[in-house]
């Protein structure tokens, strides 16, 4: 009897080697190489199938018939916004997030609403039995005859179900539990995830079915499995938020059919996830008044402006190296702004611990929030609160100047609609538009001018 050949594959990057090594040469991670059985080659059979397969000729792109397939409305506006308008037939979507964040809840609710519209949906759970899925659907009030559920982990069985039922949407929860019978490695390994995703992609493209797969995340926050998994799919969504808080953020990091700048906001309740109609009101609902270290800014999340509160705490330290911590912001950006405050404005922060937090668990990565960060730090350092109806927008440069930002009109209009009375804005954005009449505009050129206006010098 012939001996089966084995290989060692990295569970992080997919690197393969004939012998075991403690450290992967591909990604540099330790103890990630796992032994797998190598499939026997079948060269003559594969060659024969390639010859007999009908090959479509290449054609000029101008002669390709354009087909405009309508998107399927998921019934959840925030999910439609992130997807770019709805589900595209034949698309493969990957949804990742921390355990217990609400991925299965969101997908079960979306499946139910699609089923209510008359579209057959197949929900395959590899982690729960059909009885457990029925129990969760009853709690979410997500019961419909056209919503089909199955507890399967064999990919052949899943494909047979798809062939028999012919759904318009297939949900796989999760890809780490599905296994390919011809791959000898364990479910969740690099080889299994890669092969299963590739086969699901062929099912989606060949049958025109929208397929959504759930992916687990590693302790670093990345989707488990090889990085190429994200390159294979059409859309990658991350479900973010703190498990002990009620608000959730759905963010697209890759989307072949829409923008990657859109976010969807949800609130977790006992009946499931509910959409947040007014994000600005949500983020400012618990803002304290008359407390130093708080400032409000307007951030663009895709096409939607959102008012967000920034909080800073500056306290003396007895250690030689003070702490610099940021939650929801780039740590290096906050350190740079503190250096500008110390060098250009004379604030002595060398012996001060600094903590900056974005309220609500949102992550901000645009420079337009720099001015609000600087104002909140200076407000906490001087123990002088800002005016509760002031909003600060602008990018801070290393020389202490306040630089212009994009799409200022939408930001200021959102602040006016939320009842703010004054906006501190960059002087570079003064030309070319008319500000709202119910909002006082203060144009500033430097951080020093903005600080004098916000805290009285």
N, C-alpha and C positions, 0 to 999 in steps of 0.2 A: 504494500500500500504506500502510495507516494506521500511524502511528508508535506504538510501545508506550510507555505512560506508566510512569515510574519514581517511586519514593519512597525516602526514607532512613529506616531503622528502627534504633533503638538496640539493640545486642546485650545490654545489661544490663537495661533496664526495659521495652523495647518501644515507646518513644515514636516516633511517626511524624511526618515533616515533608516537604514537597515539595522542599526544598533542603537541601544539605549544610551543617552547622555543626560547628565544631570541638568545641564543648562541648554535651552533651545538656541541654536545658532541663528534662527530667524528673528525671534522677538526678544531674546535675552532673558526670558522668564525661567525660573527654576522649577524643576519637578513637574513639568507639564507634558512630557512625552509619555504616551500610553501605547502599549502594545496592541496591534490590531492584526487581524487575519487578512492576508493579501489575496484578493480574488484571482482565480485562475484565468489566464489570458485565453481568449478564443478568437484568435486572429482570422482563420479562414472563414468562420461563420460571419464575423463582423464585416470582412471584406466583401463577401457575397451579398450581404444585406445592403451595403453601401452602393454596390453596382446596380442592384435591382431597384433601388429607390428612385423615384421620378424626381428629376432635378428641374426646378423652375429657372428659366433663363433670367439674366439680369436685364433691367429695363431702365430707360431714362426716368429720372425723378419727376420730370414734367408730365410724363404719361401715366403716372400712378394715380388711380382714381381716389379722390379724397372722400372718405366716409365720415360723416359727422354723427357719431353715435351719442344719443342723449345720455346724460348722467342720471344715475338713480338717486333720488332724494332720500336720505337716511332718516328724515323726520326729526333730526337734531341739528339745529341751525349752526351751533358752534362746531360740530363735527364737519358739516358741509363747508364751513368757512376754511377750516384747516386743510381739507381735501381739495379745495379749489372749486367747490360748487356741487360736490356729490361724488358718488362712486362711479368710476369709469369701467365699463364692461371689459373683462380681460386683464384687469390690473391686479398686481400682486402687492399687498400692503403689509408692512411689518409694524407691529405695535409693541413697544417696550416700556418697561417701568418697574419700579420697586415692587416687591411682594406686598399684596394687600392694598395697593394704591387705588384699585378700581378698574383695571383693564377688562376683566371678565364682565364686570357690571356694565360698563359702557358698551361693550360689544353685544351683550345679550339684549340691552335696551334697544340698540340700533337694529339688531336682527328682528326684534319684535315689531318695530315700527315699519320696517320694510315688508314684513309678512302681512301686516294690516293693510298695506297698499296693494296686496295681491301678488307679491313676488315670493316664490318659494325660496326658503332659506334653510341651509343645512348647517347646524352647529355641532361640531365634533369636539368632544372634550376627552382628552387623554388623562386628566387629573381627577375627574369626578365621574360618578356613575350617573345614569340617566335620572335616577330618583333624586340624587342630590341637585342636579341641574333643574329638575322640576320644582324642587323646594325653593331654590333661589329665584326661579322665574315667578313663582307664586308670590314671593315677598316683594318682587319688583313690579307685580301686576303685568307681566310680560308673557301672557298665554295666548296662543293663536294656533289654529289648525295647520296653517301653512309654515309654521316654525318647526322644523324637524330636528330632533336631537339624537345623538349617538355617542356612545362611549367606546372609542376605538383607538388603538395605537398602531395597528398594522396598516401601512400605507396602501397595500394592495386592497384591503377591505375598504379603506376610505375611497379609493378610486372606483371600486365597484358600486359603492353607495352613490357617488356622483353620477356614474353612468346610468344608474336606475332612476334616481330622483330628478336629475337635471335641474339643480337649483340655479338661481341667479346670483346667490352669494354663498360662499363657503367660508366658514370660520373654523380655524384650527387653534385649539387652546390646550396645550402650547406645542410649538415645534420641537421642544426638547424631549417631549414624551413620545413622539412619533418615530417609528423605526422602519427602515427598508429591509425586507426579508433577505435580500441578497448581500447586504453589507453585514459583516460579522461583528463589528464593534458594537458597543452598548449604546442604547438610546441617549441622545444628548451629546455624543461625541462629535468631533469635527466632521468625520466622514459621514455620519448619519445625518447631521443637520444639513450638510452640503448636498447630499444626494436627495434628501426629502424635499428640500427647498427647490432644487432643480426640477424635480418631477412635478411639484405643485405649480411651478412656473409654466411648464408645458401644458398642464391641465388648464390653467387660466387662459393662456394664449390660444390653445387649440380649440377650446369649447366656448370661449367668450364669457367666462365666469369670473366675477370679481372674487378674489381670494384674500382673506385677512388672516395672518398668522400672528400669534402672540409669542414674543421672545422674552426669556428671562434675562436679567441683567446681572453682571458681576459685582463684586464689592466695590470696584472702582466706578460703577455707574454705567459701563458700556454693555451693549447687548452681548450675551454669552454666545460663544461659537466663533467661527472665523470671521475676520473683518469683511471677507468677500460676500458674506450673507447680505450686508447692507448694499453692496453693489449689484446684487442679483435682483433685488426687488425694485418696484417702481416708486414706492413711497415709504418713508421711515417716519414714524410718529413716536414721540416720547411723551409718556404721561408722568408729569412731575407734581410734586407737592409733598408736604409732610404728612406722615400717616396719622399723626395726632391732631391735625388741623382739618377743617372741613373743606377747604378750597383746593381745587385741582386745576392744573394747567396742562392742556394738550398742545404740544408744539411739534411742528413739522421741521425736520432737519434735512429731508430730501423729498422732492416731489416733482415727478416728471410731467404732471398735469396741472400744476399750479404753483403759487408762490410758497417759498419756504420761510417767509417772515410772519405768517399769520399764526395766531394762537387762539385756542378755545378755552373758555373759563367755565368751570363747573363747581357746584357745591354738593358735597356728599351728605345725603340725608337718609332717614330710615326707609324711604321709598326708592332709594337709588340716587343717581346723579341728576341734578337739575341744572339747567342753564342759568348763567348769571347775565341778566339783561343789561345792567349798568355796572361795568367793572370799576369805573372811577368811584362811584358811590360805595361800592363794596370795600375798596382799599382804604377809603377815608372815613368809614363808618365809626371806627373806634379811635380816631385821632384825638389825643389829649390837647387841651387848650392851655396856653400860658406856661408851657414847659420848654425849657431850653433844650436845644439839640434836635429839633424837628423842623423839616423843610419839605415842601411839596414841589414836585416837578411833573412835567408832562412827557411821557415816553410814547414813541410810536411803536405799536405792536402790529406789524403788517400795515394794513390800511386804516387801523383804528387807533386814535389817540387815547391814552389811559393816564389819568392822574394818579400818582403814586407817592406815598409818604416815605421819606428817608429819615432815619433816626441815627444820631451819633452820640456816643458817650466818650468824653475825654476826661481822664482821671489821673492824678499824679501817681507815680510808681517809685518804689525804693530800689528797684533793680537797675543794673547798668544798661540793660537792653530793654526798652519798652516794647510792649506788644502792639501789633498792628493786625487787627482781625476785621474781615469784611464778609458779610453774608448777603448773597445776591448780587455782588459787584466784584469786579476784578481787583484782587488784592494789590497788585502792582499799581493800578490806576489810583487807588486810594492813597497809597504811599507817595505817589508823585504829586497829588494835590496837596498833601500835607507839607511836602517840601516847598511847594510854591507859597503856601501860607506862611511858612517860616522865613523864607528868603525874601519875598516881596512885600509881605505885610508885617513882618517882625513878630509874629506869634511864636513864643518860645515853647515848642512842642517836643523838645528832645528828651525831656524827663516825664512825658505823659503817655499813658496807655490810651489807645484809640480803638473804639469798636464802632463799626458802621453796619447798619442793617436795613434791608429793603423790606418794608412791612408787607405781609401777605404771601411771602415765599416766592415772589417773582424774581427772575434773573434779568438784570439790565446790562446790556453790553454796548450801548451807544454813547458817544461822548456828549450828547446834549444834556445829560444829567450831571455833568461835572460841577456846574455852578451850584446846584442844590446840595451836592456833597460838601463843597467848600463852605457854604453857608451853615449847614448843620454842624460841621466840625467847629467852626468859629463860634457859633451860638453856644455849644456845649462848653467850649473852653472859657468863654467869657461869662457863662451862666446868664445869658441874656436871651430871652425867647424872641422868636420872630412873630410877625403879625399873622394871625390865623388865616387871613384871606389873601396872603401873598403866594405867588407861584414863581419859581425861578427856573429859567431855561437858558442854557448856553454851554459851550465848550470852553474849558480853561486851558490856556497855553502855558508853556514853561516860563515865559516872560511876564506872566500875570495878566495877559489880555484875555478878554472874553470874545471868543470867536463865534461866527454865525453858524446856524444850524439849518437843516432842511425841513421843509413842510411846517413852517412856523404857524401858518394860518390855521391849520387844523388843531394844533396844540393849544393855541390861544382861544380858539372858539370853544373847545372843550372846557377850558378853565372858566370862561364866561358863562357857559351853560350850567356849571356846577356852583355858581354863585361867588366866585372869587372876585375881589375888588381891584387888585393891582398885580401886574406882571412885570418882572424884572427881566429884560430881554437884551440880546446883543445889539450894539449900535450898527453892526454890519447888515442886519436884517431890516433896517428902518425903511429902505426904499421899496416901492413897488406894491404896497398893499395898504388897505384901510383897516385898522384894528376895530374891534367891537366898541360901541359907544358906552356900554355899561362897565367897561374895564379900563382902568388907568394904566397907561404904559410908561415905564421908566426905562429909557435906553441907557445902557452902561457900556463903557469901553474897557474897563479893567475890573479885576476882582475887588480891588480896594473901593471903587465906586459902588459896586453891588453890596459890599459889606457895610458900607456907611449908610446906604439906603435901607438895608434890612435890619441892622442892629443899632443904627444911630451913631456910627463912627467907632 
